[in-house]
Amino acid sequence: MNELFQKSLRESLYVHYPLKPEQDRSIEGKNLKKEVTSSIPLWDGESMDCWSFEGEGEVEIREKGVLHLHTWSRADHWPDTEVRAHDAAGGAYATFGSYIPKLDVSGLDLSVGNRIYFKIKPECEGNRSPIVRVGFTNNGVIKIPDAYSREGYNAMNLKNHEWNECVWEIDAIAHDKIEEISFNIHRYGKDVSTGDNMYFELKDIYFQEVEPNVVHGWQCGKERAAYSTTGYFTDGDKTAIVNTDAETFEIVHAADGSVAYRGDIKRVQGQAGEFGVIDFTELRTDGEYRIRFGSTETETFHIGQDILVPSLWKLINFLYCERCGYPVPNCHGACHQDVYADHNGVRMIFNGGWHDAADVSQQTMQSAEILDAMMASAKEARKFDEMLYLRMMEEANWGLDFILRMRFGDGYRTSHAALRRWTDGLMGNMDDVIADVNNRSFENFVFAAVEAGAAEAFGERDPELAWKCLDVAKEDFMFADERFRKVGLEEPHMVEHTAGASLSQYYSAAAWAAARLYKMTKEDRFAAFAKEYADKIVACQETGDETPMNGYFYRDETKKHIVHFSHQARDHVFVMALAEVCEALKGHEKIEAWEQAMKLHGEYLKKLKVYTQPYGMLPAGIHHISEIDDKATFDVLHPTAEYEAEKANYKEQLENGIDLGNGYYIRRFPVWFSYRGNSAIQLSMGKAASILGQYFGDRELIEIGREQLYWALGKNPFTQSLMYGEGDNYGQEYTALLGETVGEMPVGVQTRRNEDLPYWPQANIATYREVWTTPPGRFMAIAADVM
């Protein structure tokens, strides 16, 4: 770690005060420095005839050119309607409404331009994270907003009490006939520090022309390099993709510019096109470096086995800020004291753990999976940074406390609350939220596995807590097994991230938990459970030669529908379970069969990687045309999408993939509709690769796992780090209530409509650019294997 970051850590009391980003390395800072070749004023600063207003608020022009807006932080009633609310009038997943100034620009000639520019000054009492959601309507060939209100909006995070200079590049979004631009002020309620009033001043609204950033397709910008902006492992592959006519490159020392390595730029023809590739794998000396080619020199990156240490610190920073029910300094107060669940005559407050995403919803399962990855990566981080290990275990303790507290002790636990507002902490009034209580076998299997893992992780540091973890792990496993044998596959609960879980994933969760419990207890019953469920996993795998590939898993033993994910993803659970069983039951007569299943899946991942080379991002996998006719599976995998309305789009998305023949296709990105963003998908597949790489000592699979992290850290066509505040060229994301946070990660890169090309426009909106705690969890999970 460099001295500047170490200083930041000390000033944060090792992240008990949130870290601050380096603004000069952000996309927003760089975009403001661009040359403007055209600038058209959209408002004369005087007339109100072009403005209309929706929602509750007040407006006036006090001085020429400045629109003064006023609304309130909350209301004593719910809005009649609201996009994305489950039941706005009833307060279900609702805010307190919005105040929306709308600027009519239909009479203006906007044929030249690709950037919206304005200045805005929030004066919001006690509000740590003011935000404005800018939007526009396009009435041209392609209508904006789209059917799911996912395109045509950009929620911008603002600094309170100062003028914010805001720009939004819309070059890749249809804008051939813009008719209206809006400035939506969301009313999310009052955090502990927040006052009643929100004031905004708005001025200098222009439509401008600039040289746009690359946000679509596989080729990075001219004279740019797509590389891991954090760095590379000393012992691993080190490549970058460049778009240049230069024929050679140099790796130079950051300190003095001296050359550490020279090489030729190779021209590589991949499935996605032709690319320039530089390879400096042979450079195995730790240090700070830059890439130089032609007239381009990149920002500094690090080579070392410890390159993930700063990333892990920043992920802990993000998760700390996402704590629910805890006063995080300079971020938010002790929230959601009036979110509760009732069960068998008792009431439980549902807060703790980490919020699910920008909307501050909460899912117990989500916190459990993050906790498991955190404990595993903390163990590996200890080799490089004792303080990081201690801080990660402290944060893990926070998550573990939540997991244990949510149990009612009879198989039921509080599982989920969908909300996107700050509540007032007073029970009995309109803004209370009632959380779900469930007893489902899939979740209890996972909880049992995580609790057993916690028993091991905390065995040395807190043996009494470790005892409790093992005790409840055994209970939760038996609750799960009893219910699973009685009920089987549960009816999906669509607001939870486990809704799409297949039977094969149930088997995997059960085998994983049983193996961990046998490892900790040596009780024969858990060995028997582990063997039984491991055999069931293997029965769901494609092993034949009749298909273009094999080694992947189906949703059940009938082998009718291949496992896919479009949002939350657990591609790794199959091999994670089998590896855990093999390690727990060493010498078992079935180990050869279980290991063969793992090897087969590893070969599948190796074959997949070809379809995105020279990038390392794993494709979403193999699909079959028959999936189109499976309405039941469609309904659980694609929440909010209507089967009949999207059936033709499903077919088109498959056909835009790579045709393997006989109805089989490779999709680089998932088939998806409303919910888009592939971070969880590619990271969970990367976790499968890293597990197998560790188990078999397979360096190729380890490198596949690492490449998923490199994609997130800048080795993507947009040359952007997807982890805010880490590496270089990071951008704002959709943070809604919490404000921009170092270490946040988004749902992920999406595609445009039915294409199979990466698409990453500068538009902070759910789902693709929404911050989400799943990607940090999956990132840590891979880190545990590849550090």
Helices and strands as residue ranges (DSSP letters): H 3-11, G 23-25, H 27-31, E 38-41, E 51-55, E 58-61, E 67-72, G 88-90, E 98-104, E 115-124, E 131-139, E 143-144, E 153-157, E 164-169, E 178-186, E 197-209, E 225-226, E 231-232, E 239-242, E 248-253, E 259-264, E 266-270, E 273-279, E 287-293, E 296-297, E 301-303, H 308-321, E 339-343, E 346-349, E 362-363, H 364-381, H 386-405, E 413-417, E 433-434, E 436-438, H 441-457, H 463-487, H 503-521, H 524-538, H 573-584, H 591-608, G 609-612, E 621-624, G 625-629, H 631-637, H 643-655, E 658-661, E 664-667, H 679-696, H 699-712, H 774-786
